[in-house]
């Protein structure tokens, strides 16, 4: 079964409790938290074999791409 990125985020976050420190909840790729009076961004992005890299791509190159996208 294949899930879109949006559906995957919904599935992973559906049971998370509400918290007043979450200023902007998990959405497309980012959430904003109040962290001791500062705003902290949590960012993520998926990279998918066959779309963002090929099977024979070295792991180091995949990791570099993942870091650059986040």
C-alpha positions, 0 to 999 in steps of 0.5 A, spaced: 500 500 500 502 506 498 501 513 502 501 520 499 506 524 504 500 528 506 496 521 508 503 519 512 503 525 516 496 524 518 497 517 520 503 518 524 500 524 527 493 523 528 494 520 536 498 525 538 496 529 544 494 537 543 499 541 547 500 549 548 507 549 546 505 547 539 504 553 535 503 550 528 502 543 528 505 538 524 502 540 517 506 539 510 513 538 512 514 543 518 511 544 525 513 550 530 514 549 537 514 554 543 521 552 546 522 556 553 520 562 549 523 561 543 520 559 536 523 552 534 522 549 527 521 542 526 522 540 519 522 534 515 521 531 508 521 524 505 526 522 499 523 516 495 527 511 491 525 512 483 523 519 484 528 523 488 534 518 487 536 511 483 537 504 487 544 505 485 545 511 488 551 511 494 548 512 501 552 518 502 549 522 496 542 520 499 544 522 506 546 529 503 540 530 499 536 528 505 539 533 509 539 539 503 532 538 503 530 538 510 
